[in-house]
Amino acid sequence: MKREEEKTVKELFSSYSDDILNYSMSLLKDYDDAKDALQEVFIKYINTKDSFRGECSYKTWLLTITRNYCFKKLNGKANKPIPLDENFLRTYEPKYEDKISLNDAMSRLSHEEYELIYLREYACHSYQEMAEILGISIDNVKVKLFRVRQQLRKYLK
C-alpha cells in the first residue's frame, strides 16, 4: 500500500470524494453546488499539490480547501439580492413554548455554527482535525462547539 503522500489524484478522489461531497452539501445545502464544489476542490488540489507540506493529512487538507471554496461561494450568494414575495415578511419563528425538531433548530444556526456540529457529530472528526480544517486552536473549537450546543438546547426547550 502506498503511503498517503504518494497517493495519486485518483486514489485521493476514491478515498475522500464522499467526505468532500457530504461536507460541501452540509455547507451549501444544494446538491448541484456540492457536486461543483467537489470538482473545484480537486482542480484546486491538482493546481496546488506541490504546496502540500505534509503538516496534516491529505483528507484534512482537502476538507480545508472544500471549506474555503464553500464559504467563498456562500459569501458570493450573500451579496446577491434574494427576491421576496412582498406578502411574506418573515419566516416562521416558533415561540419558545412550541416544540421544534432538531432539523428546525439546526436550520436556525449560522453556516459557521452548523459547520461545527456537522464536523463533530455527523462527520465524526476529532477536535484536532476540526482545528486543522477550521484553522483555529483545539481550545477554540471546544469553546465554539460548546456554545453552539447551548444554542441548540435553547432552541429545543
Order of alpha helices (4+ residues) and beta strands (2+ residues): alpha-alpha-alpha-alpha-alpha-alpha-alpha
